Amino acid sequence: MGFVSKCFDNVHEILGIKVEPGTEDEILKELRRSPGVAAVYTSLGEFDIIALLNIEDSQDLTEFIIEKVRNITGVIDTKTTLIKK
């Protein structure tokens, strides 16, 4: 068990998502329907969309990002940030 797995209950997950222009609304809708997504916002910074996640462990987080988010049409790149509670 890795370090993140051991202390995963002490972190929040923030997912920054870069998307193709014009795809924001559909991606927002898709993310809002996804279990584990607590909130989704558009952003004017480095990322077009910021998602606040509520995912229980590091394996589930990895699967969600790789199998779900990165497969949404229009998603270009993602960056995950873990912050302490």
ROFI-719567 format. One record per residue (C-alpha): residue in three letters; x, y, z. Coordinates in nm, 3 decimals, always signed. Last residue first. Example, Ala and Ser with C-alpha at 12.3 -4.5 7.8 and 13.67 -1.06 7.14 Angstrom:
<rs>
R  dovo  c1  c2  c3
R  SER  +1.367  -0.106  +0.714
R  ALA  +1.230  -0.450  +0.780
</rs>
This chain:
<rs>
R  dovo  c1  c2  c3
R  LYS  -0.814  +1.842  +0.478
R  LYS  -0.486  +1.808  +0.291
R  ILE  -0.483  +1.887  -0.081
R  LEU  -0.439  +1.645  -0.370
R  THR  -0.399  +1.798  -0.715
R  THR  -0.484  +1.614  -1.034
R  LYS  -0.398  +1.746  -1.376
R  THR  -0.594  +1.666  -1.690
R  ASP  -0.541  +1.707  -2.064
R  ILE  -0.729  +1.739  -2.395
R  VAL  -1.087  +1.650  -2.304
R  GLY  -1.314  +1.713  -2.603
R  THR  -1.487  +1.375  -2.612
R  ILE  -1.485  +1.222  -2.264
R  ASN  -1.234  +0.935  -2.253
R  ARG  -0.987  +1.120  -2.030
R  VAL  -1.259  +1.171  -1.771
R  LYS  -1.390  +0.816  -1.745
R  GLU  -1.124  +0.544  -1.779
R  ILE  -0.810  +0.739  -1.690
R  ILE  -0.952  +0.987  -1.440
R  PHE  -1.203  +0.756  -1.273
R  GLU  -0.960  +0.463  -1.267
R  THR  -0.688  +0.670  -1.099
R  LEU  -0.933  +0.806  -0.842
R  ASP  -1.070  +0.458  -0.767
R  GLN  -0.714  +0.331  -0.713
R  SER  -0.628  +0.630  -0.492
R  ASP  -0.917  +0.580  -0.255
R  GLU  -1.256  +0.719  -0.153
R  ILE  -1.342  +0.964  -0.428
R  ASN  -1.506  +1.297  -0.351
R  LEU  -1.392  +1.516  -0.637
R  LEU  -1.385  +1.889  -0.697
R  ALA  -1.377  +1.948  -1.071
R  ILE  -1.211  +2.251  -1.234
R  ILE  -1.281  +2.320  -1.602
R  ASP  -1.096  +2.529  -1.860
R  PHE  -0.755  +2.482  -1.699
R  GLU  -0.462  +2.725  -1.687
R  GLY  -0.693  +2.997  -1.564
R  LEU  -1.034  +3.125  -1.671
R  SER  -1.223  +2.843  -1.505
R  THR  -1.554  +2.665  -1.548
R  TYR  -1.675  +2.489  -1.235
R  VAL  -1.769  +2.136  -1.129
R  ALA  -1.876  +2.013  -0.785
R  ALA  -1.879  +1.692  -0.576
R  VAL  -1.783  +1.452  -0.855
R  GLY  -1.758  +1.100  -0.714
R  PRO  -2.046  +0.962  -0.915
R  SER  -2.059  +1.121  -1.261
R  ARG  -2.366  +1.309  -1.380
R  ARG  -2.203  +1.648  -1.312
R  LEU  -1.901  +1.535  -1.517
R  GLU  -2.110  +1.464  -1.827
R  LYS  -2.295  +1.795  -1.803
R  LEU  -1.967  +1.989  -1.760
R  ILE  -1.818  +1.804  -2.058
R  GLU  -2.117  +1.896  -2.273
R  ASP  -2.098  +2.262  -2.172
R  GLU  -1.719  +2.292  -2.216
R  THR  -1.694  +2.145  -2.566
R  GLY  -1.676  +2.475  -2.756
R  PRO  -1.299  +2.511  -2.737
R  GLU  -1.125  +2.176  -2.681
R  VAL  -1.077  +2.096  -2.315
R  LYS  -0.814  +2.133  -2.043
R  ILE  -0.921  +1.976  -1.712
R  GLY  -0.800  +2.054  -1.360
R  LEU  -0.901  +1.792  -1.105
R  ILE  -0.905  +1.874  -0.735
R  GLU  -0.898  +1.589  -0.484
R  HIS  -0.945  +1.633  -0.111
R  VAL  -0.711  +1.467  +0.135
R  ASN  -0.704  +1.305  +0.481
R  ASP  -0.896  +0.988  +0.389
R  PHE  -0.625  +0.916  +0.132
R  CYS  -0.360  +0.875  +0.402
R  LYS  -0.260  +0.512  +0.354
R  SER  -0.342  +0.505  -0.017
R  VAL  -0.128  +0.816  -0.078
R  PHE  +0.172  +0.657  +0.094
R  GLY  +0.148  +0.335  -0.105
R  MET  +0.000  +0.000  +0.000
</rs>
